[in-house]
Amino acid sequence: MRGSARIILVLLGPPGVGKGTQGARIAVHYDIPAISTGAMFRDAVQRGTKLGRLVQQCRIDRGEYVPDQVVVEAVSSRTKEADCKHGFILDGFPRTIPQADALFQLLANQDDHLAGVLDIEAPIPDIIGRFSGRRVCPVDGSTYHLTTQPPLQPGMCDICGSALVMRPDDDPDIVRRRLEVYVEKTAPLRDYYKQMGLLREIDALGDPETVFGQVINVIESLKSAGSR
């Protein structure tokens, strides 16, 4: 990572707000992994692992959440891997207050702490519009948007050349359900982290580059505060 301080971040925000895009940019900029629980679960399902079978039982394809115990165990295992030595970014975890409590305990057991929580927000109508244009690569998981982040060749992944697809959970009915679940279970995390002084708000209405500029400024301020 650029600089000597280890940094651990959480990305908050409703589905489709652009957390994945910003997480990937942060990962490259600071040379730390962006850990997306959604991507981790989809990969586990595709490979038919024990975790994948548990996730299938939870029906995340219908917008439901994976039980806390399953998520916490998966994240705990992932953050112990070698590429997390200098820090990591969590996208999709925690989603609930019990998961947030579990994260603090997990980090305390590693004699570590959370540097900050980036709350990436945009109006709901804008988020729904983003889903209709989102496309993903079924091979490497790369994410694109037909308007804001189009692939170099229409319909083709820039990395591996595979045909892009729309994710099943981008279906309008499932999108509405995911937003309902977010409001019910995840939005309270904003107050939880705000009370702890860890929450930093990011306006996601601009283009990805503008939003990324905000993100880097916030992270640098967190790093400066943590080094004092």
C-alpha positions in Angstrom: 0.0 0.0 0.0 1.2 3.5 -0.6 2.3 4.7 2.7 3.1 2.6 5.8 -0.2 2.6 7.6 -2.5 -0.4 7.3 -6.1 0.7 6.5 -9.3 -1.2 6.8 -12.5 0.4 5.3 -16.2 -0.4 5.0 -18.2 0.7 2.0 -21.9 1.5 2.7 -24.7 2.5 0.4 -27.7 0.9 -1.3 -27.5 -1.6 -4.1 -26.5 -0.1 -7.4 -25.0 3.1 -6.0 -21.5 2.3 -7.3 -19.8 0.8 -4.4 -18.2 -1.9 -6.5 -16.8 0.6 -9.0 -15.3 2.8 -6.2 -14.1 -0.3 -4.3 -12.1 -1.5 -7.3 -10.5 1.9 -7.8 -9.5 2.2 -4.2 -8.0 -1.3 -4.4 -5.8 -0.4 -7.3 -4.8 3.0 -5.8 -3.8 1.6 -2.4 -2.8 -1.9 -3.5 -5.2 -3.6 -1.1 -8.0 -6.1 -2.0 -11.6 -5.0 -2.3 -13.6 -7.9 -0.7 -17.2 -8.0 -2.1 -19.3 -10.6 -0.2 -21.7 -10.6 -3.1 -19.0 -11.6 -5.6 -17.6 -14.1 -3.1 -20.9 -15.8 -2.7 -21.7 -15.9 -6.4 -18.3 -17.5 -7.0 -18.9 -20.0 -4.3 -22.3 -20.9 -5.8 -20.7 -21.3 -9.3 -18.0 -23.5 -8.0 -20.4 -25.6 -5.9 -18.4 -25.2 -2.6 -19.8 -25.8 0.9 -20.3 -22.0 1.2 -22.0 -21.9 -2.2 -24.5 -24.6 -1.1 -25.3 -22.7 2.0 -25.8 -19.5 0.0 -28.1 -21.2 -2.4 -30.4 -22.2 0.5 -30.7 -18.5 1.4 -32.0 -17.6 -2.0 -30.0 -14.4 -2.5 -31.2 -14.5 -6.1 -34.5 -13.3 -4.7 -32.9 -10.4 -2.7 -32.7 -12.2 0.6 -29.7 -12.0 2.9 -27.3 -14.7 4.0 -27.4 -15.4 7.8 -25.0 -13.5 9.9 -23.0 -16.5 11.1 -22.3 -17.7 7.5 -21.2 -14.2 6.4 -19.0 -13.6 9.4 -17.2 -16.9 9.0 -16.6 -16.3 5.3 -15.3 -12.8 5.8 -13.1 -13.9 8.7 -11.5 -16.6 6.6 -11.0 -14.2 3.6 -9.4 -11.4 5.6 -6.7 -13.8 6.9 -5.3 -14.4 3.4 -1.9 -13.0 2.5 -3.2 -10.2 0.2 -4.9 -8.5 3.2 -1.6 -7.9 5.0 -1.7 -4.2 4.4 -5.4 -3.7 4.7 -8.6 -4.3 2.8 -12.0 -2.9 1.8 -15.3 -4.5 2.7 -18.1 -4.1 0.2 -21.4 -5.7 1.3 -20.3 -6.4 4.8 -21.5 -5.6 7.4 -25.1 -5.3 6.4 -26.7 -5.5 9.9 -25.8 -4.2 13.4 -25.0 -7.8 14.6 -22.6 -8.1 11.7 -21.0 -4.7 12.6 -20.5 -5.9 16.1 -19.0 -9.1 14.8 -16.6 -7.1 12.6 -15.3 -5.1 15.5 -14.7 -8.3 17.4 -13.0 -9.9 14.4 -10.6 -7.0 14.1 -10.0 -6.8 17.8 -9.0 -10.4 17.8 -6.4 -9.5 15.1 -5.3 -6.4 17.2 -6.6 -4.1 14.5 -9.4 -1.6 14.0 -11.6 0.0 11.4 -10.2 3.2 9.9 -13.5 4.5 8.5 -16.8 3.9 6.8 -17.5 5.5 3.4 -21.3 6.0 3.0 -21.8 6.2 -0.8 -25.3 7.6 -1.4 -27.6 8.6 -4.3 -31.4 9.2 -4.7 -33.4 6.0 -5.1 -34.8 6.9 -8.6 -31.2 7.3 -9.8 -30.2 4.0 -8.4 -33.1 2.2 -10.1 -32.0 3.8 -13.4 -28.5 2.5 -13.0 -29.6 -1.1 -12.7 -31.3 -1.1 -16.1 -27.9 -0.4 -17.7 -25.6 -2.6 -15.6 -23.8 -5.5 -17.3 -21.4 -8.0 -15.8 -18.9 -10.5 -17.2 -19.9 -14.0 -16.3 -16.3 -15.2 -16.4 -14.2 -12.7 -14.3 -17.0 -10.7 -12.6 -16.1 -7.3 -14.1 -18.9 -4.7 -13.9 -19.9 -2.2 -16.6 -22.7 0.3 -17.3 -24.0 1.0 -20.8 -24.0 4.8 -20.1 -21.5 5.6 -17.3 -18.9 2.9 -17.7 -19.3 1.2 -21.1 -17.0 -1.5 -22.3 -14.5 -0.7 -25.1 -16.4 -3.0 -27.4 -20.2 -3.0 -27.0 -21.4 -6.1 -25.1 -17.9 -7.5 -24.6 -15.7 -7.7 -21.5 -12.6 -5.5 -21.7 -10.5 -8.1 -19.8 -11.4 -11.4 -21.2 -13.7 -10.7 -24.2 -16.6 -12.7 -22.9 -20.2 -11.6 -23.7 -21.6 -9.4 -21.0 -24.9 -10.3 -19.3 -27.5 -8.7 -17.0 -27.4 -10.1 -13.5 -30.6 -12.0 -12.5 -30.9 -9.9 -9.4 -31.1 -6.7 -11.5 -34.7 -7.7 -12.4 -37.0 -4.7 -11.3 -39.0 -6.8 -8.8 -35.8 -8.1 -7.2 -34.3 -4.6 -7.2 -37.3 -3.3 -5.3 -37.0 -6.1 -2.8 -33.2 -5.5 -2.3 -33.9 -1.8 -1.6 -36.6 -2.7 0.9 -34.2 -5.1 2.7 -31.5 -2.4 2.6 -33.7 0.2 4.2 -34.9 -2.3 6.8 -31.6 -3.8 7.8 -28.7 -1.9 6.5 -29.6 1.8 6.7 -29.4 1.7 10.5 -25.7 1.2 10.2 -25.4 4.8 9.2 -26.4 5.9 12.6 -24.4 3.2 14.3 -21.2 4.3 12.6 -22.0 8.0 12.8 -22.3 7.8 16.6 -18.8 6.2 16.6 -17.4 9.0 14.5 -16.4 6.6 11.7 -19.0 7.6 9.0 -17.9 9.7 6.0 -20.6 10.6 3.4 -19.8 10.5 -0.3 -22.1 12.0 -2.9 -22.4 9.5 -5.7 -24.4 11.6 -8.2 -21.3 12.7 -10.2 -19.4 10.7 -12.7 -17.2 7.9 -11.3 -14.0 9.9 -11.6 -15.5 12.8 -9.6 -16.8 10.5 -7.0 -13.4 8.8 -6.8 -11.8 12.2 -6.1 -14.1 12.6 -3.1 -13.3 9.1 -1.9 -9.5 9.6 -2.1 -9.7 12.9 -0.2 -11.7 11.2 2.6 -9.4 8.2 2.8 -6.3 10.4 3.0 -7.9 12.4 5.9 -8.7 9.1 7.7 -5.1 8.0 7.2 -3.8 11.3 8.6 -6.1 11.1 11.6 -5.0 7.5 12.2 -1.3 8.4 12.2 -1.6 11.1 14.9 
